[in-house]
Amino acid sequence: MKITSSAVSLNVEDVPASSGFLVQHFGFREEMAAEGFASLTRDDAGMNVIFLRRGLETLPADQREVHAAGLILAFVVDDLEGELARLRSEGVEITMPLTEEEWGERAFQVRDPNGVIVQLVDWNAPAGA
């Protein structure tokens, strides 16, 4: 098997709202879009983020009404404090404050208009870890 690209696909109520949130606040761009569908990319992300409208008939019946819940869309960044300050200045509500775990992960979270959790992360592993 050879994987040529990767994507995460999330079912949401309002595709344009989630798409616009990633475009406005996280520098993604819409690569493809149609009624009930948007595929977003960044040159440095290594994957696409796809939003599908809940209830879309092209989805298998057992997936149509499932909302993107219980997952975290995480992006590792170089300047976590700078991103936190930038998002605050843009009026984005920080839904989980900056935390630091003993294993070196530092992160904070926001939510998009559909409740999708977006987490920005950096790794500062302790010496010898």
N, C-alpha and C positions, 0 to 999 in steps of 0.2 A: 504494500500500500504506500502511496505517496500522497500526502496532504498538500494541496496547493494553496489553500487559504482557510481561514477560520471565521466563524460568525457566532454570535449569540442572538437568539430570536426570542422576543418578549411579546406576550399578548397584553394589550392595554386597551382602555376605552377610547382614548383620544390620541390617535397616532400623530397628528400635527403638533399637539402640545408636547409630547415626549421628544419628538424629533427636533422641534424648535428649541427646547431646553438644552439638548446636547450641542446643537449648532451655536446657540447664543453664548452658553457658559463654558463649553468644553472644546470648542474649536473643531467640531465634526462638520462634515458637509454631506448633503444628501447625494448619494451616488445614483440611486434609483428611487422612484416614488410613483405610486398609483393610488387609486381609491382603497383605503384600508391597509396600506403598505408603505413602508419607507426603509431604505437601507442606507445607513450612514457609515462614513469612513473617515479616517485620518491617515495621513501618510506614515505616521509613527506609531499607530495603535496596534498593528499586527493582527487586527481582526475587524470585522464589521459588526455594527449593532443594528439589528433589524427589529422594527416594531410592526406588529400585526394587530389589526383591530379585532377585539373579541367578537366572536360570532361569525367571523369570516367563513363563508361556506367552503373555501378551498382547504381549510384545516380539517383534519380528521374529526369526526363527531365528538370523540371523547376529549378533544383539546380545545374545541371552539369557545367554550365559556370560561376556560381557566385563565385567571389573571396572573401576571408575572409577580408572584408573591413568594416570600421566603428565600429570595436570592439577593445577592449583593453584586452590583456591577462595579468592579474595582479596577482602578487605574493607578499604577505605580508612577510617581512623579519625582522630579529632582528637587523641587523647592516647595515642600509641603506648607511651610508657614506663608510663603508668598502666595500660593494658591488659595489658602484660607483667607488671607487678607483681600485678595482680588475678588473672591466670591462674595465675601461680606460687603465689599464696596459696591458690588453689582446688585445687592439686595437679596441674595440667595440666603434662605434660612438654613443655618447649620443645625441639623437634627441630632447629631452626635458630636460632642466637642472633641477636640484633639486629645487623643489618648495615646499612652505609650505602654506597650506590653513588655514583660521581662525578657522576652526572646528577641526584642529589637524592633518589632513592628510598631510604627506610629501611624495613626489614621484618624480621619474625621469623615462624617457622612452628611449628605444632603439628600433630599427626595425631589424627584421630578413631579410635574403636575398630576401624574397618574399614580404616584406613590412608589415608583421604582427607586430603590436605594442606590445612590451613587457614592462610592467610597474612594477617597484619595488616600494613598498609602506611600510610605517610604520605609526602607529597611535599614536599621542601624544596629546590626547584630552586635552583642557584647563581645569583647575580645575573647578569643578562644572558643567561640561558639561554632 
